[in-house]
Amino acid sequence: MLLPDAFWESLREAVASASSGAGASRGESLPAEELLARFSAAMEEESPACVRLNPWKKAHLPILEGAAQVPWSEEGWRLLKRPVYTLHPLFHAGAYYVQDASSMFVGAVLRRVLQRPEIQDIASMRPVRVLDLCAAPGGKTTDAAASLRKAFGDGFELLANEYNPHRFAILKDNVEIWGDPQVAVCNTQAARLGQMTAYFDIIIVDAPCSGEGMFRKEPQAVEQWSPKKVEECAALQRSILDDVAPALAPGGYLIYSTCTYNIKENEGSVKHLLDNGAFAAVDLKTLMAQEASAAETAGETLLWSPLSAAAASDAAAPAGAHAADADAAPVHAVRLIPGLVHGEGQFCALLHQIATPDAAATAGESVSLEEARNGMMGRERRVARDTVSGARVYAPAASQDCPTSYALDRSLWPNVPVDKQTALNFLHGDSLVLPDAPKGVLLLTYKDIPLGFVKNIGARCNNLYPKSRRIKMDVKL
């Protein structure tokens, strides 16, 4: 793949100071030129096909035959070959999500954060509040929802936001299909959500970027890349971080990620937030040592990017250690690049907001917090107008009347199991004939997982599957 010289210069700069290996198991660093050679070779290979399973919609999936588990994701799998997902009814039912393995690392970081004592303390008192700020198309949102549900059951609130209206529609569909009723979605600006002062315990910012991690999947991404675009994206990222930072509660965590490799959009944007003095960096090399070891066992290598030791947080330090000491070893973010991992690449850093006594004492006193909660996650309304941000919020996205929702009461309708061809015809929007089924509204299932509704009027069934989601390709097997 022919890539711009300026890109190679920025990638060389990014990997030059990185260290590889899990630390205790292998401390040596790979030479930068070897890293670049591996990346170059990977760019000539086909992009890996990966999926992440929905733990609450278990079914036999033939596509998993011969699949290898993603080292940092219990539910993530790298497939032997890329299937035609569109012709899999369970894909449309939310039994799995198609997601690059590298981007699943953000979910792994979140799972470590959920184990932190301060988050566990919050969960013992009230729902844990999480914001996925730049959420479309929904991979990290659904991953976060699965992790939060495993950790806390219904004891969480996850708001997934997307500013772009077209991408928001995709996000809303994917969240509804996934089915978790604790997830709300909205379409607003970071600055408006930033008005929800000290509301969220965890914020995920998978920031808009120059898309270097899309080079292999989308050739036009190479054509659109330029040093100017990198500068523009870095400026946008820093503006987004500034806008949303006030919404993080004292002592809360901010996960910052991109699917790009350069320093300006990654370490540079992290440094911008650290420089305001309200945040400290958590050492991911310490926090994610188990995941790094699993990666090495699977033949994959993570790159650790040093950040300022003076800006370190004690949150991930071993007992008795003080990571914030000026003479301590640098804390690290992580960079995944093709050739070292089976994926498109990702950068991730974890920041911990410094909880000053004054801020901690006043957190939660604002009346707007309860108003925001009622508007954002209220179960009594399908669509709400959040009183603080002004955003149009679907709360929750997968409500009780959504056929793919975990909250669906299947006993309210006759359940009609269908074969694969009938399921695909339904998803295509075709009228069905179900002569042995009762009349009225029916819930169609495939492998005991709900697909959607039809209304059987006798001679035929009216198809109630949303028109916007219908399969457009030929579905005849």
C-alpha positions as CSV (number, residue, x, y, z in Angstrom):
1,M,0.0,0.0,0.0
2,L,1.4,3.4,-1.0
3,L,1.2,5.8,1.9
4,P,2.4,9.4,2.1
5,D,5.9,10.1,3.2
6,A,4.6,12.5,5.9
7,F,2.6,9.6,7.4
8,W,5.6,7.4,7.6
9,E,7.5,10.2,9.4
10,S,4.7,10.6,11.9
11,L,4.5,6.8,12.5
12,R,8.3,6.6,12.9
13,E,8.1,9.3,15.5
14,A,5.3,7.5,17.3
15,V,7.0,4.2,17.6
16,A,10.5,5.4,18.2
17,S,10.1,6.0,21.9
18,A,7.6,3.2,22.5
19,S,8.4,0.0,24.5
20,S,7.0,-3.4,23.6
21,G,6.1,-6.4,25.6
22,A,4.2,-7.0,28.8
23,G,6.9,-5.7,31.1
24,A,7.7,-8.5,33.5
25,S,7.6,-11.2,30.8
26,R,9.5,-9.4,28.1
27,G,11.1,-6.0,28.7
28,E,13.1,-5.6,25.6
29,S,11.9,-3.1,22.9
30,L,11.6,-4.0,19.2
31,P,13.6,-1.6,17.0
32,A,11.5,1.1,15.4
33,E,12.4,0.0,11.9
34,E,11.2,-3.5,12.6
35,L,7.9,-2.1,13.8
36,L,7.5,-0.1,10.6
37,A,8.4,-3.2,8.5
38,R,5.7,-5.2,10.3
39,F,3.2,-2.5,9.8
40,S,4.0,-2.2,6.1
41,A,3.6,-5.9,5.6
42,A,0.3,-5.9,7.5
43,M,-1.0,-3.2,5.2
44,E,-0.8,-5.6,2.3
45,E,-2.9,-8.3,4.1
46,E,-6.6,-8.6,4.3
47,S,-8.2,-6.9,7.3
48,P,-9.0,-9.4,10.0
49,A,-12.7,-10.3,10.6
50,C,-13.7,-10.0,14.2
51,V,-17.0,-10.2,16.2
52,R,-17.9,-9.7,19.8
53,L,-20.7,-11.9,21.2
54,N,-23.7,-10.6,23.2
55,P,-23.6,-12.5,26.5
56,W,-27.4,-12.3,26.9
57,K,-28.3,-13.7,23.4
58,K,-26.4,-16.9,23.4
59,A,-26.8,-19.1,20.3
60,H,-24.8,-21.5,18.2
61,L,-22.8,-19.5,15.7
62,P,-21.2,-21.5,12.9
63,I,-19.0,-18.5,12.0
64,L,-17.0,-19.2,15.2
65,E,-15.7,-22.6,14.0
66,G,-11.9,-22.3,14.1
67,A,-12.1,-18.8,15.6
68,A,-9.4,-17.4,17.9
69,Q,-10.3,-15.5,21.0
70,V,-9.2,-11.8,21.2
71,P,-6.7,-11.8,24.1
72,W,-8.2,-8.8,25.9
73,S,-11.9,-9.7,25.3
74,E,-13.8,-12.7,26.7
75,E,-16.5,-12.2,24.1
76,G,-14.3,-11.2,21.2
77,W,-13.3,-13.6,18.4
78,R,-11.2,-13.4,15.3
79,L,-12.8,-15.4,12.5
80,L,-11.1,-17.7,10.1
81,K,-12.8,-16.0,7.2
82,R,-15.1,-13.0,6.6
83,P,-18.7,-14.1,6.3
84,V,-21.6,-12.2,4.7
85,Y,-23.0,-10.9,7.9
86,T,-26.0,-9.5,6.2
87,L,-27.2,-13.1,5.5
88,H,-27.0,-14.1,9.2
89,P,-30.3,-13.6,11.0
90,L,-28.6,-13.5,14.4
91,F,-26.5,-10.6,13.3
92,H,-29.7,-8.6,12.9
93,A,-31.0,-9.9,16.2
94,G,-28.0,-8.6,18.1
95,A,-26.5,-11.9,19.0
96,Y,-23.1,-10.5,18.1
97,Y,-21.5,-7.2,17.0
98,V,-18.9,-6.8,14.2
99,Q,-16.0,-4.9,15.8
100,D,-12.3,-4.6,15.1
101,A,-10.3,-6.4,17.8
102,S,-8.1,-3.4,18.4
103,S,-11.1,-1.2,19.3
104,M,-12.2,-3.9,21.9
105,F,-9.1,-2.8,24.0
106,V,-11.1,0.2,25.1
107,G,-13.7,-2.1,26.6
108,A,-10.9,-4.0,28.4
109,V,-9.7,-0.8,30.0
110,L,-13.2,0.0,31.1
111,R,-13.5,-3.4,32.7
112,R,-10.4,-2.6,34.8
113,V,-11.8,0.8,35.8
114,L,-15.1,-0.9,36.9
115,Q,-13.0,-2.9,39.4
116,R,-11.6,0.2,41.0
117,P,-12.6,0.6,44.7
118,E,-14.2,4.1,44.2
119,I,-16.4,2.8,41.3
120,Q,-17.4,-0.2,43.4
121,D,-18.3,2.1,46.3
122,I,-20.5,4.2,44.0
123,A,-22.2,1.0,42.7
124,S,-23.1,0.1,46.3
125,M,-25.0,3.3,46.6
126,R,-26.5,4.2,43.2
127,P,-26.3,3.3,39.5
128,V,-22.9,3.9,38.0
129,R,-23.1,6.7,35.4
130,V,-21.2,6.4,32.1
131,L,-21.1,8.6,29.0
132,D,-19.8,7.3,25.7
133,L,-19.4,10.7,24.0
134,C,-18.5,10.0,20.4
135,A,-20.4,6.7,20.2
136,A,-21.3,5.9,16.6
137,P,-21.6,3.3,15.2
138,G,-21.9,1.6,18.6
139,G,-19.1,-0.9,19.1
140,K,-17.7,0.6,22.2
141,T,-21.2,1.4,23.5
142,T,-22.4,-2.1,23.3
143,D,-19.1,-3.4,24.7
144,A,-19.5,-1.0,27.6
145,A,-23.1,-2.1,28.2
146,A,-22.1,-5.8,28.4
147,S,-19.3,-5.0,30.8
148,L,-21.5,-2.8,33.0
149,R,-24.2,-5.4,33.1
150,K,-21.8,-8.2,34.0
151,A,-20.4,-6.0,36.8
152,F,-23.6,-4.3,38.2
153,G,-26.7,-5.9,36.7
154,D,-29.2,-3.1,36.1
155,G,-27.2,-0.9,38.4
156,F,-25.8,1.4,35.7
157,E,-26.8,4.2,33.3
158,L,-25.0,4.4,30.0
159,L,-25.6,7.4,27.7
160,A,-24.3,7.1,24.2
161,N,-24.1,10.4,22.3
162,E,-23.3,11.1,18.6
163,Y,-23.3,14.6,17.2
164,N,-23.5,13.7,13.5
165,P,-27.3,13.1,12.7
166,H,-26.6,10.4,10.1
167,R,-24.2,8.5,12.4
168,F,-26.6,9.0,15.3
169,A,-29.3,7.1,13.4
170,I,-26.9,4.2,12.9
171,L,-26.0,4.3,16.6
172,K,-29.6,4.2,17.7
173,D,-30.3,1.2,15.5
174,N,-27.3,-0.7,16.8
175,V,-28.1,0.0,20.4
176,E,-31.7,-1.1,20.0
177,I,-30.6,-4.3,18.2
178,W,-28.1,-5.0,21.0
179,G,-30.9,-4.8,23.4
180,D,-29.7,-3.4,26.8
181,P,-32.5,-1.3,28.4
182,Q,-30.0,0.6,30.5
183,V,-28.6,2.4,27.5
184,A,-30.0,5.7,26.3
185,V,-28.8,7.5,23.2
186,C,-28.7,11.2,22.3
187,N,-27.6,13.6,19.5
188,T,-26.0,16.7,20.9
189,Q,-22.8,18.7,21.3
190,A,-20.1,17.9,23.8
191,A,-20.4,21.3,25.3
192,R,-24.1,20.7,26.2
193,L,-23.3,17.5,27.9
194,G,-20.5,19.3,29.7
195,Q,-23.2,21.4,31.4
196,M,-24.2,18.2,33.3
197,T,-21.6,19.2,35.9
198,A,-19.9,16.4,37.8
199,Y,-22.6,13.9,36.7
200,F,-20.7,11.0,35.1
201,D,-18.4,8.6,36.9
202,I,-16.8,7.5,33.7
203,I,-16.5,9.2,30.3
204,I,-15.3,7.4,27.2
205,V,-14.1,9.7,24.4
206,D,-13.3,7.8,21.2
207,A,-12.5,11.0,19.5
208,P,-12.9,11.9,15.8
209,C,-9.5,11.5,14.2
210,S,-7.6,11.4,10.9
211,G,-8.5,7.8,10.5
212,E,-5.1,6.2,10.0
213,G,-6.5,3.0,11.4
214,M,-8.9,2.9,8.5
215,F,-6.3,2.8,5.8
216,R,-6.6,-0.9,5.2
217,K,-10.4,-1.0,5.3
218,E,-11.1,2.2,3.4
219,P,-8.7,3.3,0.6
220,Q,-10.3,6.7,0.5
221,A,-9.0,7.3,4.0
222,V,-5.5,7.4,2.6
223,E,-6.5,9.9,0.0
224,Q,-8.1,12.1,2.7
225,W,-5.1,12.0,5.0
226,S,-2.7,15.0,5.3
227,P,-0.7,16.7,7.9
228,K,-3.2,19.5,7.8
229,K,-6.0,17.1,8.6
230,V,-4.0,15.7,11.5
231,E,-3.7,19.3,12.9
232,E,-7.4,19.9,12.4
233,C,-8.4,16.7,14.2
234,A,-6.0,17.4,17.1
235,A,-7.6,20.8,17.6
236,L,-11.1,19.3,17.4
237,Q,-10.1,16.6,19.9
238,R,-8.8,19.1,22.4
239,S,-11.9,21.2,22.1
240,I,-14.1,18.2,22.7
241,L,-12.1,17.2,25.8
242,D,-12.3,20.8,27.2
243,D,-16.1,20.8,26.6
244,V,-17.0,17.5,28.2
245,A,-14.5,17.5,31.1
246,P,-16.8,19.4,33.5
247,A,-19.3,16.5,33.3
248,L,-16.9,14.1,35.0
249,A,-17.5,13.7,38.7
250,P,-14.6,14.3,41.1
251,G,-12.4,11.2,41.2
252,G,-14.0,10.0,38.0
253,Y,-12.2,8.3,35.0
254,L,-11.9,9.5,31.4
255,I,-10.9,6.9,28.8
256,Y,-9.4,8.6,25.7
257,S,-8.9,6.7,22.5
258,T,-8.5,7.1,18.7
259,C,-8.1,4.8,15.7
260,T,-5.1,6.8,14.6
261,Y,-1.3,6.4,15.4
262,N,0.3,9.9,15.4
263,I,1.5,11.7,18.5
264,K,-0.3,15.0,17.9
265,E,-3.8,13.4,18.1
266,N,-2.9,11.0,20.8
267,E,-0.2,11.9,23.4
268,G,-0.6,15.6,22.3
269,S,-4.3,15.6,23.1
270,V,-3.8,13.8,26.4
271,K,-1.1,16.3,27.4
272,H,-3.5,19.1,26.6
273,L,-6.0,17.8,29.2
274,L,-3.2,17.0,31.7
275,D,-1.9,20.5,31.5
276,N,-5.0,22.0,33.0
277,G,-4.0,20.4,36.3
278,A,-7.4,18.6,37.0
279,F,-6.3,15.2,35.7
280,A,-3.6,12.7,36.2
281,A,-2.7,9.8,33.9
282,V,-3.1,6.2,35.0
283,D,-0.3,3.8,34.0
284,L,-1.9,1.4,31.6
285,K,1.2,-0.8,31.5
286,T,0.6,-1.6,35.2
287,L,-3.2,-1.7,35.0
288,M,-3.4,-3.9,31.8
289,A,-0.4,-6.2,32.5
290,Q,-2.7,-9.3,32.5
291,E,-4.1,-8.4,29.1
292,A,-0.6,-7.6,27.7
293,S,0.6,-11.0,28.9
294,A,-2.4,-12.7,27.2
295,A,-1.6,-10.8,24.0
296,E,2.0,-12.0,24.0
297,T,0.9,-15.6,24.6
298,A,-1.3,-15.2,21.5
299,G,1.6,-13.8,19.5
300,E,0.5,-10.1,19.7
301,T,2.5,-7.2,21.1
302,L,1.2,-4.0,22.6
303,L,3.3,-0.8,22.4
304,W,3.5,1.3,25.6
305,S,3.8,5.0,25.1
306,P,5.4,7.0,27.9
307,L,3.6,9.9,29.4
308,S,4.8,12.4,31.9
309,A,5.8,10.9,35.3
310,A,4.9,14.1,37.0
311,A,1.4,13.8,35.8
312,A,0.9,10.3,37.0
313,S,-1.9,9.0,39.1
314,D,-1.6,6.6,42.1
315,A,-4.8,4.9,40.9
316,A,-3.0,2.0,39.3
317,A,0.2,1.9,41.4
318,P,1.0,-1.0,43.6
319,A,0.6,-0.6,47.3
320,G,3.3,1.6,48.8
321,A,4.2,3.0,45.4
322,H,3.7,6.7,44.5
323,A,3.4,7.0,40.8
324,A,3.0,10.8,41.1
325,D,6.5,11.3,42.3
326,A,8.5,13.4,39.9
327,D,11.3,10.9,39.7
328,A,9.1,7.9,39.2
329,A,9.1,5.9,36.0
330,P,6.9,7.3,33.2
331,V,3.3,6.3,33.1
332,H,2.1,4.8,29.9
333,A,-0.7,4.9,27.3
334,V,-1.0,2.0,24.9
335,R,-0.7,1.9,21.1
336,L,-1.9,-1.0,19.0
337,I,-0.7,-1.2,15.4
338,P,-1.3,-3.7,12.6
339,G,1.6,-6.1,12.2
340,L,1.9,-6.4,16.0
341,V,-1.7,-7.1,16.7
342,H,-4.5,-8.7,14.5
343,G,-6.5,-5.5,14.1
344,E,-6.6,-2.1,12.6
345,G,-4.9,-0.3,15.5
346,Q,-5.9,1.9,18.4
347,F,-4.5,4.4,20.9
348,C,-5.8,4.5,24.4
349,A,-5.0,6.5,27.6
350,L,-6.7,6.5,31.0
351,L,-7.0,9.7,33.0
352,H,-8.2,10.1,36.6
353,Q,-9.7,13.3,37.7
354,I,-8.1,14.7,40.8
355,A,-10.8,14.9,43.5
356,T,-10.1,18.0,45.5
357,P,-11.8,18.2,49.0
358,D,-13.9,21.2,47.8
359,A,-15.1,19.5,44.6
360,A,-15.8,16.2,46.4
361,A,-17.8,18.0,49.1
362,T,-20.0,19.8,46.6
363,A,-20.5,17.0,44.1
364,G,-24.1,16.1,43.6
365,E,-25.6,19.2,45.2
366,S,-26.8,20.7,42.0
367,V,-30.6,20.3,41.4
368,S,-29.9,19.9,37.7
369,L,-28.3,16.5,38.4
370,E,-31.6,14.9,39.4
371,E,-33.4,16.7,36.6
372,A,-30.8,15.4,34.2
373,R,-31.3,11.9,35.4
374,N,-35.0,12.0,35.1
375,G,-34.8,13.5,31.6
376,M,-32.0,11.3,30.4
377,M,-32.9,7.8,31.7
378,G,-36.6,8.2,32.7
379,R,-38.5,5.0,31.9
380,E,-41.9,6.7,31.6
381,R,-41.3,8.4,28.3
382,R,-40.1,6.9,25.0
383,V,-38.5,10.2,24.0
384,A,-37.4,12.9,26.4
385,R,-35.9,16.4,26.2
386,D,-33.0,16.5,28.6
387,T,-33.5,19.6,30.9
388,V,-29.8,20.4,31.2
389,S,-28.3,19.6,27.8
390,G,-31.3,20.3,25.6
391,A,-30.6,17.1,23.8
392,R,-33.2,14.8,22.3
393,V,-32.8,11.6,24.3
394,Y,-34.2,8.2,23.6
395,A,-34.5,6.7,27.1
396,P,-33.9,3.9,26.9
397,A,-33.0,3.1,23.3
398,A,-34.0,-0.6,23.7
399,S,-37.3,0.0,25.5
400,Q,-39.7,-2.7,26.6
401,D,-41.6,-2.6,23.3
402,C,-38.5,-3.2,21.3
403,P,-38.4,-6.8,20.1
404,T,-34.7,-7.1,20.5
405,S,-34.6,-5.7,24.0
406,Y,-33.6,-7.7,27.1
407,A,-36.6,-6.1,28.8
408,L,-39.1,-7.6,26.3
409,D,-41.8,-9.7,27.9
410,R,-42.1,-12.5,25.3
411,S,-45.1,-13.9,27.0
412,L,-47.3,-11.1,25.7
413,W,-47.3,-12.4,22.1
414,P,-47.3,-15.9,20.5
415,N,-43.7,-16.8,19.8
416,V,-43.3,-18.3,16.3
417,P,-39.9,-20.0,15.5
418,V,-38.9,-19.7,11.9
419,D,-36.1,-21.3,9.7
420,K,-33.2,-19.3,8.3
421,Q,-34.9,-18.6,4.9
422,T,-38.1,-17.4,6.5
423,A,-36.0,-15.2,8.9
424,L,-34.2,-13.7,6.0
425,N,-37.4,-13.1,4.1
426,F,-38.8,-11.3,7.1
427,L,-35.6,-9.2,7.5
428,H,-35.9,-8.4,3.8
429,G,-39.3,-6.9,4.4
430,D,-41.3,-9.6,2.5
431,S,-44.9,-10.6,3.4
432,L,-44.9,-14.0,5.0
433,V,-47.5,-16.8,5.0
434,L,-47.7,-18.7,8.3
435,P,-50.7,-20.9,7.9
436,D,-50.2,-22.8,11.2
437,A,-49.7,-19.6,13.3
438,P,-52.5,-17.8,15.2
439,K,-53.9,-14.6,13.9
440,G,-52.8,-11.3,15.4
441,V,-49.4,-9.9,16.3
442,L,-46.7,-12.5,16.5
443,L,-43.1,-12.4,17.7
444,L,-40.8,-14.3,15.2
445,T,-37.8,-16.0,16.7
446,Y,-34.7,-17.6,15.1
447,K,-32.8,-20.1,17.3
448,D,-35.0,-18.9,20.2
449,I,-33.8,-15.3,19.8
450,P,-36.4,-12.6,18.9
451,L,-36.2,-11.0,15.5
452,G,-39.3,-8.8,15.3
453,F,-43.1,-8.7,14.8
454,V,-45.6,-9.5,12.1
455,K,-49.3,-9.2,12.1
456,N,-50.9,-12.4,10.8
457,I,-54.2,-11.6,9.1
458,G,-54.7,-15.1,7.8
459,A,-53.8,-15.2,4.1
460,R,-50.6,-13.4,4.8
461,C,-48.7,-11.5,7.4
462,N,-48.0,-7.8,7.5
463,N,-44.3,-7.3,8.0
464,L,-43.6,-4.9,10.9
465,Y,-39.8,-5.0,10.7
466,P,-38.6,-1.3,10.5
467,K,-38.1,-0.3,6.8
468,S,-34.8,1.5,7.6
469,R,-33.2,-1.8,8.7
470,R,-34.5,-4.1,6.0
471,I,-31.9,-6.1,4.0
472,K,-31.6,-4.7,0.5
473,M,-29.6,-7.6,-1.1
474,D,-31.0,-10.8,-2.5
475,V,-31.7,-13.1,0.5
476,K,-32.5,-16.4,-1.4
477,L,-30.3,-19.1,0.0
